[in-house]
Amino acid sequence: MVPAGYLLKRTSAPPGWLSGAPVADVCSVADCVNDNVIDVQSAWQHNAFGVANDRGTLSRLVVDATAETDHSKLFYYEVYEQEIESDGWGVDPSGWRPLTAVPSAGVETSVVPPTQSLLTLMGYDVVVFGDYLEHSPLSCNSIAAELRVNEHCLFETLEDAKAAIDRGAFNGGCEPGVYRIFSVSAVLDEGP
């Protein structure tokens, strides 16, 4: 796994279309279901993985936007070293390739991971990229209602996420683009 960066998010209860999944809160990387407090992509402060390099960037953006941070959590992400392209209808499991840069990357990627003791691994999300970080189909395409996910609407392991992609669990009309697997960890200390 490669250090990817940070987002400040508000987790949310599962929407109605995920009623069949055992989900207590949605901790997806994309903001289709759970909001980003600060949209680092709109602020052009995102790196090649669509997230902020460090918590200081998030802190500055929160101050600049006078954003409300109540009920928000800081998340740290790492990304699997490979990615695969899908047209939304099918994927070739032999098509995994090394990571490429997001076309709209705003800043150079230079992530400093937090101390491991400050992280709680929540699970693994499948994230779709086009020109930027776009979707988390487990939640926004309700794929979690059909697959085994944990209480955070995430896969338990990297292997589970990769196997789901390889066997075509995201085929049949999910979002087209480059699919990447992110680990999702909550940062245990306070603030962005």
ZITAVEN-V413574 format. One record per residue. N is the residue number from 1. PHI is phi in whole degrees, -180 to 180 (* if undefined). NEAR is the number of other C-alpha atoms within 8 Angstrom. Layout:
((N;PHI;NEAR) (N;PHI;NEAR))
//
This chain:
((1;*;6) (2;-109;7) (3;-56;10) (4;-108;13) (5;143;15) (6;-133;13) (7;-142;13) (8;-103;13) (9;-133;13) (10;-110;11) (11;-74;11) (12;-140;9) (13;-66;8) (14;-66;11) (15;-69;7) (16;-55;5) (17;-71;8) (18;-105;12) (19;-61;9) (20;-84;7) (21;-95;11) (22;-82;9) (23;-103;13) (24;-96;9) (25;-148;11) (26;-96;15) (27;-117;12) (28;-69;14) (29;-75;10) (30;-71;11) (31;-103;10) (32;-64;9) (33;-112;11) (34;-112;13) (35;-73;9) (36;-83;10) (37;-66;12) (38;-126;11) (39;-90;7) (40;-66;12) (41;-72;11) (42;-66;6) (43;-81;7) (44;58;9) (45;-115;12) (46;-92;15) (47;-95;13) (48;-66;14) (49;-108;11) (50;81;12) (51;-129;14) (52;-82;14) (53;-64;14) (54;-151;10) (55;-71;10) (56;-62;7) (57;-60;10) (58;-64;14) (59;-59;9) (60;-63;8) (61;-67;9) (62;-62;13) (63;-64;8) (64;-60;7) (65;-93;6) (66;44;6) (67;-78;9) (68;-81;6) (69;-110;7) (70;-57;4) (71;62;5) (72;-105;10) (73;-131;12) (74;-90;12) (75;-117;12) (76;-118;15) (77;-127;12) (78;-125;12) (79;-124;12) (80;-61;11) (81;-69;8) (82;-127;9) (83;-140;14) (84;-143;11) (85;-96;11) (86;-139;11) (87;-89;9) (88;92;13) (89;-114;11) (90;-163;10) (91;-145;14) (92;-97;6) (93;-58;8) (94;-86;4) (95;-89;8) (96;-63;9) (97;-142;7) (98;-61;7) (99;-55;7) (100;-120;5) (101;-75;7) (102;-69;13) (103;-54;8) (104;-97;7) (105;-51;14) (106;-89;10) (107;-131;9) (108;-65;7) (109;-82;8) (110;-147;5) (111;-87;9) (112;-108;8) (113;-67;7) (114;-73;8) (115;-60;6) (116;-54;5) (117;-67;4) (118;-93;9) (119;-110;12) (120;-121;8) (121;-69;8) (122;-94;12) (123;151;13) (124;-129;14) (125;-113;15) (126;-96;12) (127;-123;15) (128;-103;15) (129;-117;13) (130;-116;11) (131;-77;7) (132;-155;11) (133;-67;12) (134;-115;9) (135;-143;13) (136;-120;16) (137;-63;14) (138;-57;12) (139;-98;14) (140;-78;10) (141;-106;9) (142;57;11) (143;-65;12) (144;-61;13) (145;-70;11) (146;-106;8) (147;-119;7) (148;-85;8) (149;-124;13) (150;-91;11) (151;-66;10) (152;-103;13) (153;64;17) (154;-133;15) (155;-74;13) (156;-71;10) (157;-133;8) (158;-61;10) (159;-62;6) (160;-63;9) (161;-66;13) (162;-65;9) (163;-63;8) (164;-64;10) (165;-64;11) (166;-62;10) (167;-87;7) (168;88;9) (169;-64;9) (170;-105;13) (171;-81;10) (172;86;7) (173;121;7) (174;-72;10) (175;-65;10) (176;-79;11) (177;144;11) (178;-93;11) (179;-97;12) (180;-130;13) (181;-112;14) (182;-112;13) (183;-82;14) (184;-119;16) (185;-126;12) (186;-83;12) (187;-90;12) (188;-79;7) (189;-88;5) (190;-80;4) (191;84;5) (192;-75;9))
//
